[in-house]
């Protein structure tokens, strides 16, 4: 894990942001990081001057671990510096060092938000109820956050193989962001009937990591073996309003409570875009599957999904948690398909993964699984 050199300073910041102020600054009034427009999806009400310091924050959200807080601050400082650089008008090439910082920040942001932690808590506690565990099995928000930070340290390189792209918005419709801005999605799985009911993770083929950077810049990391984006030196540009609407829809689908639309979006347009996305939002972001031992074939065991632990007599079972992802109604046109695109599969529960995920993997050999494009 990246760490600042030298000793760690004493943590004095009680209000710890799970979406940092440096991230929200470009969407704030005058980009000063003081006040920001807020669109609440429950009330569909626009607040013109919400204090940035009160957004996406919790009292000691990361606990009182000084080293952890210092490491997070170091990552945020690296992001802020990179963001200033890539937004310069003279910036014509997405440098590898900048792409790496943006990937790492996306991953940190994806796993550390309050929404992500609440999903982990809900999933864990429902699992405990399903298997009849006592109350000591229950997970609290702060514990979930700390687990997420350890996950970040362990999986920091999980998306390093994805190809980075900086998308410049050349329309008069700005990009928006939210209280859960780092989006993981998968156009292949969401578009192909063979995969639509399957979940996916950081190592799955066809994943997309999406993060708005400002009203006119978006970062996307994509699986180059599945997709193709026409770009120059890692930078693409779109003049299509539908592309911007498609990317903004990802924020409406992912956010927990609040959208941060910047200064140019009108209230009517925000309400219309939210209502167009509302039916695609998910009430639940996970489901638990209870499976009982069906048969043994050599050194392998096969399990069969049943309704629950009381569905039938059994001596051995597995509980599988499946993360659910919303289905976007539209995708940006510039995100095309690679000719003869593919993932890797070996017929096991690993699923269809990227080539990078097959290195050092034990078990049956992997073969290419083509997208059909």
C-alpha positions as CSV (number, residue, x, y, z in Angstrom):
1,X,0.0,0.0,0.0
2,X,1.3,3.5,-0.8
3,X,2.4,5.3,2.3
4,X,3.8,8.8,3.0
5,X,7.4,8.8,4.0
6,X,8.4,9.8,7.6
7,X,6.4,9.7,10.7
8,X,2.6,9.8,10.7
9,X,0.9,12.9,12.1
10,X,-1.6,12.8,14.9
11,X,-5.1,12.4,13.6
12,X,-7.1,15.4,14.7
13,X,-9.9,15.3,12.0
14,X,-13.0,14.0,13.7
15,X,-15.1,14.4,10.6
16,X,-13.6,11.9,8.1
17,X,-14.9,12.0,4.5
18,X,-15.7,8.9,2.6
19,X,-15.9,11.0,-0.5
20,X,-13.1,13.5,-0.1
21,X,-13.4,17.2,-0.4
22,X,-10.7,17.3,-3.0
23,X,-12.9,15.1,-5.2
24,X,-16.0,17.2,-4.8
25,X,-14.1,20.5,-5.3
26,X,-14.5,20.6,-9.2
27,X,-18.3,20.3,-8.8
28,X,-18.5,23.0,-6.2
29,X,-19.4,26.7,-6.7
30,X,-16.4,28.4,-8.3
31,X,-14.4,25.2,-7.6
32,X,-13.6,26.6,-4.2
33,X,-14.7,23.6,-2.3
34,X,-16.9,25.6,0.1
35,X,-20.5,25.1,-1.2
36,X,-22.0,22.7,-3.7
37,X,-25.4,22.1,-5.4
38,X,-27.1,19.0,-4.2
39,X,-30.0,17.0,-5.8
40,X,-31.6,14.7,-3.3
41,X,-33.2,11.7,-5.1
42,X,-35.8,10.9,-2.4
43,X,-37.3,14.4,-2.3
44,X,-36.2,15.3,-5.9
45,X,-35.3,18.6,-4.4
46,X,-32.3,20.8,-5.4
47,X,-30.3,22.5,-2.7
48,X,-28.3,25.4,-4.1
49,X,-25.7,26.0,-1.4
50,X,-25.0,22.9,0.6
51,X,-21.7,23.0,2.7
52,X,-19.1,20.7,1.2
53,X,-17.7,20.0,4.6
54,X,-20.9,18.3,5.6
55,X,-21.1,16.1,2.5
56,X,-20.2,12.4,2.6
57,X,-18.7,12.5,6.1
58,X,-19.0,10.6,9.4
59,X,-17.5,11.0,12.8
60,X,-14.3,9.0,12.9
61,X,-15.6,7.0,9.9
62,X,-12.2,5.2,9.6
63,X,-11.8,4.9,13.4
64,X,-8.8,6.4,15.2
65,X,-6.1,4.6,13.3
66,X,-3.5,7.3,12.7
67,X,-1.5,5.3,10.0
68,X,-4.7,4.5,8.1
69,X,-5.8,8.1,8.1
70,X,-2.4,9.3,7.0
71,X,-2.3,6.7,4.2
72,X,-5.7,7.8,3.0
73,X,-4.7,11.5,3.0
74,X,-1.6,10.6,1.0
75,X,-3.7,8.9,-1.7
76,X,-6.1,11.8,-1.8
77,X,-3.2,14.3,-2.2
78,X,-1.8,12.2,-5.1
79,X,-5.3,12.3,-6.7
80,X,-5.7,16.0,-6.2
81,X,-2.3,16.7,-7.8
82,X,-3.1,14.4,-10.7
83,X,-6.5,15.9,-11.2
84,X,-5.0,19.4,-11.5
85,X,-2.6,18.2,-14.1
86,X,-5.0,16.2,-16.3
87,X,-7.4,19.1,-16.4
88,X,-4.9,21.6,-17.8
89,X,-5.8,22.7,-21.4
90,X,-2.3,21.8,-22.4
91,X,-2.6,18.2,-21.2
92,X,-2.6,16.1,-24.5
93,X,-1.5,12.7,-23.4
94,X,-2.7,10.5,-20.5
95,X,0.6,9.6,-18.8
96,X,1.0,6.1,-17.2
97,X,1.8,7.6,-13.8
98,X,-1.4,9.7,-13.9
99,X,-3.5,6.7,-15.1
100,X,-2.2,4.6,-12.3
101,X,-3.1,7.2,-9.7
102,X,-6.6,7.5,-11.1
103,X,-7.0,3.7,-11.1
104,X,-5.9,3.4,-7.5
105,X,-8.1,6.3,-6.4
106,X,-11.1,4.7,-8.2
107,X,-10.5,1.5,-6.4
108,X,-10.1,3.2,-3.0
109,X,-13.3,5.2,-3.7
110,X,-15.2,2.2,-4.9
111,X,-14.7,0.2,-1.7
112,X,-14.8,2.9,1.0
113,X,-18.0,4.8,0.6
114,X,-20.8,4.7,3.2
115,X,-23.0,3.0,0.6
116,X,-20.4,0.2,0.0
117,X,-20.0,-0.3,3.8
118,X,-23.7,-0.4,4.4
119,X,-24.1,-3.0,1.6
120,X,-21.4,-5.1,3.3
121,X,-23.1,-4.8,6.7
122,X,-26.5,-5.8,5.3
123,X,-25.1,-8.7,3.4
124,X,-23.1,-10.0,6.4
125,X,-25.9,-9.6,8.9
126,X,-28.4,-11.4,6.6
127,X,-25.9,-14.2,6.2
128,X,-25.8,-14.5,10.0
129,X,-29.5,-14.6,10.2
130,X,-29.7,-17.3,7.5
131,X,-27.3,-19.7,9.1
132,X,-28.5,-18.9,12.7
133,X,-25.4,-17.3,14.0
134,X,-25.5,-15.4,17.3
135,X,-25.3,-11.6,17.6
136,X,-21.4,-11.7,17.8
137,X,-21.5,-12.5,14.1
138,X,-23.0,-9.1,13.3
139,X,-20.9,-6.5,11.5
140,X,-20.9,-2.8,12.2
141,X,-20.3,0.1,9.7
142,X,-16.9,1.0,11.1
143,X,-15.7,-2.6,11.0
144,X,-16.9,-2.9,7.4
145,X,-14.9,0.2,6.6
146,X,-11.7,-1.2,8.1
147,X,-12.2,-4.5,6.3
148,X,-12.6,-2.5,3.1
149,X,-9.4,-0.6,3.6
150,X,-7.5,-3.9,4.2
151,X,-9.1,-5.2,1.0
152,X,-7.8,-2.1,-0.9
153,X,-4.3,-2.8,0.4
154,X,-4.6,-6.5,-0.7
155,X,-6.2,-5.8,-4.1
156,X,-4.5,-2.5,-5.0
157,X,-3.4,-3.9,-8.4
158,X,-6.8,-5.6,-9.2
159,X,-7.6,-3.3,-12.1
160,X,-4.1,-2.2,-13.2
161,X,-4.5,-4.3,-16.4
162,X,-7.5,-2.3,-17.5
163,X,-6.8,0.2,-20.2
164,X,-7.3,3.8,-19.1
165,X,-9.1,6.6,-20.9
166,X,-9.7,10.2,-20.1
167,X,-13.0,11.3,-21.7
168,X,-13.5,15.0,-22.5
169,X,-17.0,16.3,-22.6
170,X,-17.5,18.7,-25.5
171,X,-21.2,19.2,-25.1
172,X,-23.2,21.8,-23.1
173,X,-24.5,19.1,-20.7
174,X,-22.1,18.6,-17.8
175,X,-21.1,15.4,-16.2
176,X,-22.6,14.9,-12.7
177,X,-21.3,13.0,-9.7
178,X,-22.8,11.5,-6.5
179,X,-22.2,10.2,-3.0
180,X,-21.1,6.9,-4.5
181,X,-19.2,8.1,-7.5
182,X,-16.9,5.2,-8.4
183,X,-19.0,2.9,-10.6
184,X,-18.2,-0.7,-11.5
185,X,-20.3,-2.0,-14.4
186,X,-20.1,-4.4,-17.3
187,X,-21.6,-3.7,-20.7
188,X,-20.9,-7.2,-21.9
189,X,-22.7,-8.9,-19.0
190,X,-25.5,-6.5,-19.1
191,X,-26.0,-6.8,-22.9
192,X,-25.6,-10.5,-23.4
193,X,-28.5,-12.7,-22.4
194,X,-26.1,-15.5,-21.4
195,X,-24.6,-13.3,-18.7
196,X,-27.4,-10.9,-17.6
197,X,-28.3,-12.9,-14.5
198,X,-24.7,-13.3,-13.5
199,X,-22.8,-11.1,-11.2
200,X,-19.2,-9.8,-11.8
201,X,-16.3,-8.5,-9.8
202,X,-13.0,-6.6,-10.2
203,X,-11.4,-9.5,-12.1
204,X,-14.3,-10.3,-14.5
205,X,-13.9,-9.9,-18.2
206,X,-15.7,-6.9,-19.6
207,X,-15.7,-4.7,-16.5
208,X,-15.7,-0.9,-16.6
209,X,-14.4,1.4,-13.9
210,X,-16.0,4.8,-14.2
211,X,-15.3,8.0,-12.3
212,X,-16.4,11.6,-13.1
213,X,-13.6,14.0,-12.5
214,X,-15.3,17.3,-13.3
215,X,-18.2,18.6,-15.3
216,X,-16.2,18.1,-18.5
217,X,-13.9,15.2,-17.7
218,X,-14.5,11.5,-17.0
219,X,-12.1,8.7,-16.2
220,X,-12.9,5.2,-17.6
221,X,-10.8,2.0,-17.3
222,X,-11.9,-0.8,-19.5
223,X,-11.2,-4.3,-20.6
224,X,-9.2,-3.9,-23.8
225,X,-10.0,-7.5,-24.8
226,X,-13.7,-6.8,-24.9
227,X,-14.1,-3.1,-25.7
228,X,-12.6,-0.5,-28.1
229,X,-12.6,3.3,-27.6
230,X,-11.3,5.6,-30.3
231,X,-8.9,7.9,-28.6
232,X,-5.6,9.8,-29.1
233,X,-2.8,9.2,-26.5
234,X,-5.4,7.9,-24.0
235,X,-7.8,10.8,-24.4
236,X,-11.2,10.6,-26.1
237,X,-13.7,13.3,-26.7
238,X,-17.5,13.2,-27.1
239,X,-19.8,15.7,-28.7
240,X,-22.9,13.6,-28.2
241,X,-25.5,14.5,-25.6
242,X,-26.6,10.9,-25.4
243,X,-23.1,9.8,-24.4
244,X,-23.2,12.3,-21.5
245,X,-26.7,11.2,-20.5
246,X,-25.6,7.6,-20.5
247,X,-22.6,8.3,-18.2
248,X,-24.7,10.5,-15.9
249,X,-27.3,7.7,-15.7
250,X,-24.6,5.5,-14.0
251,X,-24.5,8.1,-11.2
252,X,-28.3,8.1,-10.8
253,X,-28.3,4.3,-10.6
254,X,-25.4,4.1,-8.1
255,X,-26.0,7.0,-5.7
256,X,-27.4,6.3,-2.3
257,X,-29.0,9.6,-1.6
258,X,-27.5,12.7,-3.3
259,X,-26.4,13.8,-6.7
260,X,-23.9,16.6,-7.1
261,X,-24.8,18.1,-10.5
262,X,-22.4,21.1,-10.7
263,X,-23.6,24.6,-11.5
264,X,-24.9,24.3,-15.0
265,X,-27.7,21.6,-14.8
266,X,-31.2,23.0,-14.4
267,X,-33.6,21.4,-11.9
268,X,-36.1,20.2,-14.5
269,X,-33.4,18.4,-16.5
270,X,-32.1,16.7,-13.3
271,X,-35.6,15.6,-12.4
272,X,-36.3,14.3,-15.9
273,X,-33.0,12.3,-16.0
274,X,-33.6,10.9,-12.5
275,X,-37.1,9.8,-13.4
276,X,-35.8,8.2,-16.6
277,X,-33.4,6.1,-14.5
278,X,-35.6,5.5,-11.4
279,X,-37.1,2.2,-12.6
280,X,-33.6,0.8,-13.2
281,X,-32.4,1.5,-9.6
282,X,-32.2,-1.5,-7.4
283,X,-33.9,-1.8,-4.0
284,X,-31.5,-4.5,-3.0
285,X,-27.9,-4.7,-4.0
286,X,-27.2,-8.3,-3.1
287,X,-28.9,-11.7,-2.8
288,X,-28.0,-14.8,-0.8
289,X,-28.1,-18.3,-2.3
290,X,-28.3,-21.4,-0.1
291,X,-26.8,-24.5,-1.7
292,X,-26.8,-28.1,-0.4
293,X,-24.3,-30.8,-1.3
294,X,-25.8,-32.7,-4.2
295,X,-23.1,-35.2,-5.2
296,X,-19.3,-35.9,-5.1
297,X,-17.5,-36.4,-8.4
298,X,-13.9,-37.5,-7.8
299,X,-12.2,-34.7,-6.0
300,X,-15.0,-32.2,-6.7
301,X,-18.2,-31.5,-4.9
302,X,-21.3,-30.2,-6.6
303,X,-24.0,-28.2,-4.8
304,X,-27.6,-27.5,-5.7
305,X,-29.4,-24.2,-4.9
306,X,-32.4,-24.6,-2.6
307,X,-34.9,-22.1,-1.1
308,X,-33.1,-22.1,2.3
309,X,-31.7,-24.1,5.2
310,X,-35.1,-25.6,6.0
311,X,-36.0,-26.6,2.4
312,X,-34.7,-30.2,2.8
313,X,-32.5,-32.4,5.0
314,X,-28.8,-32.0,4.3
315,X,-25.5,-32.5,6.1
316,X,-23.4,-30.0,4.2
317,X,-24.2,-26.6,2.6
318,X,-22.7,-23.5,1.1
319,X,-24.0,-19.9,1.3
320,X,-23.1,-17.7,-1.7
321,X,-23.6,-14.0,-1.7
322,X,-24.2,-12.4,-5.1
323,X,-23.8,-8.7,-5.6
324,X,-26.4,-7.2,-7.8
325,X,-25.7,-4.4,-10.3
326,X,-28.4,-2.1,-12.0
327,X,-29.0,-2.4,-15.7
328,X,-28.3,0.9,-17.5
329,X,-30.9,1.6,-20.3
330,X,-28.3,3.0,-22.6
331,X,-24.5,3.0,-23.1
332,X,-22.2,5.7,-24.6
333,X,-21.7,5.2,-28.3
334,X,-17.9,5.8,-28.1
335,X,-17.7,2.6,-26.0
336,X,-17.5,0.1,-28.9
337,X,-16.8,-3.6,-29.1
338,X,-13.4,-5.1,-29.9
339,X,-13.6,-7.4,-32.9
340,X,-13.4,-11.0,-31.7
341,X,-13.4,-9.8,-28.1
342,X,-13.1,-12.4,-25.4
343,X,-12.8,-13.4,-21.8
344,X,-11.3,-16.5,-20.2
345,X,-13.3,-19.4,-18.7
346,X,-12.5,-22.9,-17.3
347,X,-16.0,-24.2,-16.6
348,X,-15.8,-23.5,-12.8
349,X,-17.4,-21.0,-10.5
350,X,-14.6,-18.6,-11.2
351,X,-16.7,-17.4,-14.2
352,X,-15.4,-15.5,-17.2
353,X,-12.3,-13.5,-16.2
354,X,-9.6,-11.4,-17.8
355,X,-6.4,-12.9,-19.0
356,X,-4.5,-11.3,-16.1
357,X,-6.6,-13.2,-13.6
358,X,-5.6,-16.6,-15.0
359,X,-1.9,-16.2,-14.2
360,X,-0.9,-18.7,-11.4
361,X,-4.5,-20.0,-11.1
362,X,-4.8,-23.6,-10.1
363,X,-7.4,-25.9,-11.6
364,X,-8.8,-26.6,-15.0
365,X,-7.2,-24.8,-18.0
366,X,-8.7,-21.6,-19.2
367,X,-10.0,-21.2,-22.8
368,X,-11.2,-18.1,-24.6
369,X,-14.9,-17.3,-24.3
370,X,-15.8,-15.0,-27.2
371,X,-18.2,-12.1,-26.9
372,X,-19.8,-12.6,-30.3
373,X,-18.8,-9.2,-31.6
